[in-house]
Amino acid sequence: MRAFLIAIALALAGCASKSSDYARTDGVPVDPMHQQATLAQCKGEGAMAGNPGDYGRKEATVTDACMARNGYIRAQR
């Protein structure tokens, strides 16, 4: 029963709409799956560059630079 409830919760969580923090630089609509894969790769690069003493600033900068190289910029809110 517990596994069933966990599976239902995961399925419902997957249906929730997720707004992206990034937009394409070329104006093409964002493919959520590709954007998430790129973001995961870039976060990995950022984690490798991070320093525990900089409170994540360098990590965020490296992540944003990686996303920019892949055609994404932070969306204006």
C-alpha positions as CSV (number, residue, x, y, z in Angstrom):
1,M,0.0,0.0,0.0
2,R,2.8,2.4,0.9
3,A,4.5,1.8,-2.5
4,F,1.3,2.5,-4.2
5,L,0.9,5.8,-2.4
6,I,4.4,6.8,-3.2
7,A,3.9,6.0,-6.9
8,I,0.7,8.1,-7.0
9,A,2.5,11.0,-5.3
10,L,5.4,10.9,-7.8
11,A,2.9,10.7,-10.7
12,L,1.0,13.7,-9.5
13,A,4.2,15.6,-8.8
14,G,5.3,15.0,-12.4
15,C,2.0,16.6,-13.6
16,A,2.6,19.8,-11.8
17,S,3.6,22.7,-14.0
18,K,7.1,23.9,-13.5
19,S,8.0,27.4,-14.7
20,S,11.5,27.7,-16.0
21,D,14.0,30.2,-14.8
22,Y,15.6,30.2,-18.2
23,A,14.6,31.4,-21.7
24,R,16.2,30.6,-25.1
25,T,18.4,33.3,-26.5
26,D,17.2,32.6,-30.0
27,G,13.5,32.9,-29.2
28,V,12.8,29.2,-29.8
29,P,10.3,27.8,-27.3
30,V,12.0,26.0,-24.4
31,D,11.8,22.2,-24.5
32,P,11.5,21.4,-20.8
33,M,13.3,18.0,-21.0
34,H,16.3,19.4,-22.9
35,Q,16.4,22.5,-20.6
36,Q,16.4,20.2,-17.5
37,A,19.1,18.0,-18.9
38,T,21.3,21.0,-19.8
39,L,20.6,22.6,-16.3
40,A,21.7,19.3,-14.6
41,Q,24.9,19.3,-16.7
42,C,25.6,22.9,-15.9
43,K,24.9,22.5,-12.2
44,G,27.5,19.7,-12.2
45,E,30.0,22.1,-13.7
46,G,29.1,24.7,-11.2
47,A,29.5,22.3,-8.3
48,M,32.9,21.3,-9.5
49,A,34.0,25.0,-9.6
50,G,32.4,26.0,-6.3
51,N,34.3,26.8,-3.1
52,P,32.7,26.3,0.3
53,G,33.7,29.8,1.4
54,D,32.0,31.7,-1.4
55,Y,28.4,30.8,-0.4
56,G,27.5,29.5,-3.8
57,R,28.3,32.7,-5.8
58,K,30.9,31.1,-8.0
59,E,28.8,28.0,-8.5
60,A,25.8,30.1,-9.6
61,T,28.1,32.1,-11.9
62,V,29.6,29.0,-13.5
63,T,26.1,27.5,-13.9
64,D,24.7,30.6,-15.6
65,A,27.8,30.8,-17.9
66,C,27.3,27.2,-18.9
67,M,23.6,27.7,-19.6
68,A,24.5,30.8,-21.7
69,R,26.9,28.7,-23.8
70,N,24.1,26.3,-24.4
71,G,21.7,29.0,-25.5
72,Y,19.8,29.8,-22.3
73,I,19.6,33.0,-20.3
74,R,17.8,33.8,-17.0
75,A,14.2,34.7,-17.7
76,Q,13.0,38.1,-16.6
77,R,10.2,37.9,-14.1
